[in-house]
Amino acid sequence: MAKRILLAGVLGGVALFMWGGLAHMVLGLGEVGIQYLPQQQPVMDTLKTSVPQSGFYYFPQADKAGKVLPEKAGGPYGIMIYHTAGAGGVMTGQLVKECILNIVMALFAAFLLSLAPGLPRYVPRVGFVTLLGLMVGLMTNVQYWNWYGFPTNYTLANILENVIGFLIVGLIAAAFVKSSEARVLTMSAKAA
């Protein structure tokens, strides 16, 4: 069974990676809700002089209770991931990390599927993995929408990408992996 889980995880992860490329580069799901600053250069020049180090920034600053200083209340707020080094065009390292992450997630999904009782048929096994994708999609994306104000359309597009991605993983994993209960029923039927 370990070989089936490994095979399902690797094939499912590669398929998930390919779906991510299609979703971002062809369908544009990765761009939904993202806007570019209309006057980038003045903002970038200001950042270079006023933000000395790379980091994850939230503004305006709040106290421990989450209250914004009275003089900042009512003003703009946001988050920023900032890198002082120049922007690069090659994403090879990021793509490799993404592919590895996709394989790891598909391996977890295949392993959990192998432990799920009461799923002797293919379609319920696919549904189980798809629900894992919904959970993954809801967890981070809804939190970012709630706490940081990520755009609703961006949030929904990312949840949709996760659900479809895990549907694809489920289609593959369910073909290779059966729960322990389903394996016992199959072995019992063959023995009889």
Secondary structure, DSSP 8 states (H G I E B T S, - for coil): -HHHHHHHHHHHHHHHHHHHHIIIIIS-GGGTT----TTHHHHHHHHHHH--S-EEEEES-B-TTS-B-TTTTTS--EEEEE-SS---S--HHHHHHHHHHHHHHHHHHHHHHHH-TT--SHHHHHHHHHHHHHHHHHHHHHHHHHHH---HHHHHHHHHHHHHHHHHHHHHHHHH---HHHHHHHHHHHH-
